[in-house]
Amino acid sequence: MRSSQRTIALIGAGPVGTSLAIHAQRLGRRVVAVVARHGRTSQRLARRVKCRSYGTSVSIIPSDVDLVVIAVPDGEIARVAASLASTVSWRRRTAFVHCSGAVTSDALAPLRARGHRVASLHPIQTFPRAALRFADATLLQNIAWGVEAATGQRTWAERLVREWKGRPVRVPKEAKITYHLACTFAANYPVVLWQLTAELGRAARIPGGLGPFIPLILESLSYAYELGPKRALTGPAARGESSVLRKHREALRRLSPTWVPLFNALVHQARRRSR
Ligand SMILES: NC(=O)c1ccc[n+]([C@@H]2O[C@H](COP(=O)([O-])OP(=O)(O)OC[C@H]3O[C@@H](n4cnc5c(N)ncnc54)[C@H](OP(=O)(O)O)[C@@H]3O)[C@@H](O)[C@H]2O)c1
């Protein structure tokens, strides 16, 4: 497949950088450099994608690379961008993207000021660091990407996402933090609720941790998506069974009292949304 982004350099070899490097390689791109904070980390990813150039300084990246992907922790992005802008004389057509959902493309301003195309491309997917050795291209197949870029650069950024076999979702810069909040409600806080589910199951002497609840979780998700909350919600809050809710609250107060305020808020929302 013809692409304007045939060679790629990765800065960051965590789960996002690793998945992206393998995905890009499978799509026929060539990973020409891998940079990380520690030499060992960059070497590990470089080996996986058969790249000879790796290290801890951005100066190892060939100046004629087509695309530099910055997949470092959010707090490091601006620092890395400043170092990229001051260390190497890039070809004008070299483009730069970062992968944060919370930091805007303004973090790449020093590179934009030099006439380069820049964008924030955020994969709407979860990449636990604990699963780093399983990180591969499958995590990026057919997913949506939050694209945030300056007006003249959006078309290019969206095309790049499509080349990566993703679906671009345009995120206005001023709404970026709300967009990212939505991502955390999709990916992070449910994990905490599932943990509580397993703990309550254990307190009720149900073996298997979260296992017995998995079909319940998956069907609830599927109905919420297909039917919306009003038609998907079941259970005592949706049915208005106050006496059951009172017993639930008491049981929770005995087992995990700190959860009661959240329980009350969830009951309130479930009632309101199922009406
Ligand atoms: N994790 C997710 O679920 C997820 C989902 C979507 C988007 N993102 C975004 O994707 C980006 C990367 O996330 P991640 O979870 O892969 O991060 P991570 O696990 O923290 O890995 C970051 C990588 O960046 C390297 N690094 C740190 N500081 C650096 C610096 N100053 N210069 C060069 N390399 C540096 C680290 O090197 P060492 O390994 O040598 O320390 C590591 O390889 C972040 O912007 C994040 O918000 C994450």
PDBQT file of the ligand as one rigid body, heavy atoms in Angstrom, charges set to zero:
ROOT
HETATM    1  N1  LIG A 301      -1.575   2.881  28.530  1.00  0.00    +0.000 N 
HETATM    2  C1  LIG A 301      -2.741   3.152  27.953  1.00  0.00    +0.000 C 
HETATM    3  O1  LIG A 301      -3.747   2.462  28.173  1.00  0.00    +0.000 OA
HETATM    4  C2  LIG A 301      -2.844   4.296  26.981  1.00  0.00    +0.000 A 
HETATM    5  C3  LIG A 301      -3.953   4.353  26.129  1.00  0.00    +0.000 A 
HETATM    6  C4  LIG A 301      -4.015   5.375  25.183  1.00  0.00    +0.000 A 
HETATM    7  C5  LIG A 301      -3.021   6.340  25.124  1.00  0.00    +0.000 A 
HETATM    8  N2  LIG A 301      -1.968   6.276  26.004  1.00  0.00    +0.000 N 
HETATM    9  C6  LIG A 301      -0.939   7.328  25.900  1.00  0.00    +0.000 C 
HETATM   10  O2  LIG A 301       0.183   6.791  25.181  1.00  0.00    +0.000 OA
HETATM   11  C7  LIG A 301       1.400   7.355  25.698  1.00  0.00    +0.000 C 
HETATM   12  C8  LIG A 301       2.334   6.241  26.169  1.00  0.00    +0.000 C 
HETATM   13  O3  LIG A 301       1.655   5.457  27.097  1.00  0.00    +0.000 OA
HETATM   14  P1  LIG A 301       2.271   4.112  27.701  1.00  0.00    +0.000 P 
HETATM   15  O4  LIG A 301       1.201   3.558  28.590  1.00  0.00    +0.000 OA
HETATM   16  O5  LIG A 301       2.833   3.251  26.607  1.00  0.00    +0.000 OA
HETATM   17  O6  LIG A 301       3.448   4.740  28.587  1.00  0.00    +0.000 OA
HETATM   18  P2  LIG A 301       4.543   4.010  29.567  1.00  0.00    +0.000 P 
HETATM   19  O7  LIG A 301       4.105   2.613  29.862  1.00  0.00    +0.000 OA
HETATM   20  O8  LIG A 301       4.738   4.939  30.689  1.00  0.00    +0.000 OA
HETATM   21  O9  LIG A 301       5.847   3.925  28.634  1.00  0.00    +0.000 OA
HETATM   22  C9  LIG A 301       6.469   5.091  28.277  1.00  0.00    +0.000 C 
HETATM   23  C10 LIG A 301       7.723   4.834  27.476  1.00  0.00    +0.000 C 
HETATM   24  O10 LIG A 301       8.337   6.101  27.256  1.00  0.00    +0.000 OA
HETATM   25  C11 LIG A 301       9.727   6.029  27.598  1.00  0.00    +0.000 C 
HETATM   26  N3  LIG A 301      10.111   7.346  28.090  1.00  0.00    +0.000 N 
HETATM   27  C12 LIG A 301       9.754   7.969  29.230  1.00  0.00    +0.000 A 
HETATM   28  N4  LIG A 301      10.289   9.204  29.281  1.00  0.00    +0.000 NA
HETATM   29  C13 LIG A 301      11.010   9.346  28.137  1.00  0.00    +0.000 A 
HETATM   30  C14 LIG A 301      11.818  10.385  27.611  1.00  0.00    +0.000 A 
HETATM   31  N5  LIG A 301      11.958  11.555  28.242  1.00  0.00    +0.000 N 
HETATM   32  N6  LIG A 301      12.426  10.183  26.420  1.00  0.00    +0.000 NA
HETATM   33  C15 LIG A 301      12.285   9.019  25.745  1.00  0.00    +0.000 A 
HETATM   34  N7  LIG A 301      11.539   7.988  26.200  1.00  0.00    +0.000 NA
HETATM   35  C16 LIG A 301      10.901   8.165  27.388  1.00  0.00    +0.000 A 
HETATM   36  C17 LIG A 301       9.809   4.942  28.641  1.00  0.00    +0.000 C 
HETATM   37  O11 LIG A 301      11.132   4.420  28.622  1.00  0.00    +0.000 OA
HETATM   38  P3  LIG A 301      11.608   3.283  29.661  1.00  0.00    +0.000 P 
HETATM   39  O12 LIG A 301      10.732   2.110  29.400  1.00  0.00    +0.000 OA
HETATM   40  O13 LIG A 301      13.037   3.067  29.298  1.00  0.00    +0.000 OA
HETATM   41  O14 LIG A 301      11.387   3.867  31.030  1.00  0.00    +0.000 OA
HETATM   42  C18 LIG A 301       8.744   3.946  28.141  1.00  0.00    +0.000 C 
HETATM   43  O15 LIG A 301       9.320   3.073  27.198  1.00  0.00    +0.000 OA
HETATM   44  C19 LIG A 301       0.979   8.335  26.823  1.00  0.00    +0.000 C 
HETATM   45  O16 LIG A 301       0.829   9.620  26.254  1.00  0.00    +0.000 OA
HETATM   46  C20 LIG A 301      -0.384   7.805  27.235  1.00  0.00    +0.000 C 
HETATM   47  O17 LIG A 301      -1.227   8.799  27.798  1.00  0.00    +0.000 OA
HETATM   48  C21 LIG A 301      -1.847   5.280  26.927  1.00  0.00    +0.000 A 
ENDROOT
TORSDOF 0
